[in-house]
Amino acid sequence: MTEPKPAEEAKKERRVEIEIEINADVEDVWKALTDANELARWFPLEARVTPGVGGKIFVSWGPAYEGEAKILAWEEGKKFAWKDPMGLVEWTLEARGEKTIVRLLQSGFLGDADWENEWFDSTSYGWGFMLLGLQVALERHRGIARRVAWPRLKVMISREEAYRKLLGAGALFTSDVRAALKPGESYSLTTTMGDLFTGRVEFVREPRGFCLSVRELNDALLWLTIEGVPGSTEVQAWLSTFGLEASKLESFEKTWERRLQEVFS
């Protein structure tokens, strides 16, 4: 008689798998993935890399959101992988003419508990934005340093309630945003702070958030997202800018931080 496997062993592994095509050569994409300065153009706010198998990669979005991982694979122009407490992150690159196919695999997700499902969903969603950032940095802003504004606010309501509140007329925009959020299409919205934003709707993921390119901020990426763990919800406005004047970035951070507080007061 076969002994039953322990519950932990019986869990099936889930994987985040994403593939994108970038209009850049393999050498530039490889550098964007493995060079500390290039990583900061699309991924963390700060990075350090000790190259090669057995080396280290450190990424940080501030003291509460940072970590270091061991590099397990380093095949220049082809494959890069690291292992951290959350699992294995593996990148593979394939040249296709003058473009590059980028494949991301993150494995190590087990179980069906609410927090495990939330972590898996958040990771998949977050990588979607980060890979968009990689594509935008290489295709639209090659060689230009990124600067980020990141106003955020913890709220005592659910993600669904926060999403509805953010999108409603008179919150962040003068009109109800939902009618304008058509992925891949152009939009035109006026903020309740008096600014006109135009550009492209990059993606929408209800009730988590959405991402817009903003022509008026030098083709920046504005990602409005609602993050949450059991007992806590945080509304975030992440603005990735390239070549934008420091005064405009500072103004955005201050006015949007104040407006979030007003909306959820």
C-alpha angles and dihedrals in degrees: 000000000000115000113237115249118248113262093252092054092048093059115108118234117240124205138204107222122178130168126190136170117228126196094230135089123263094253092058093045092048090052091049089056100043110028115086095221092047092048089058090059091070115000125037128009089240133017141178125191131191099192128226137041108315091025126117139246120201122190129179140185090175134308094299094050111044142098148157128238137189118249111235102174132032116167105157112241092000119054139012126172140168136185123221133164089276095056142266122331113196130182125193125185130202126185115228109180107298091339133079130224110217119198121190123193124181116180136175103080112138137173139022103252114132093251091049092051090047092051093049092048093046092049094050092046093046094050089052090061095041093052090049086053090052091051094047093047093053100037103037107019107029112177095003119123117240122232121193136207113196115180111175140168135196112228134190098228134082125275090250092053092046092050093051091048094050094050097046122106112272096023110092095335130037094237133043103279098208095081090055097047102096110144114238094014133105121261139190120199136166117216122224085242089066102258127129113223122192133170139085132327101235099187144333126211112178126238093006103060148273141248130226133184109227116211093190091060094054094275094308125171116243113195116187107192139166114214124190148177125182107299096008137076125184126193112209136187108196115188118189110195133184121199093347118150113261091234092058092049092050091047091052093050094050098043095044093046090052092045093051089054090050094048094051099036 
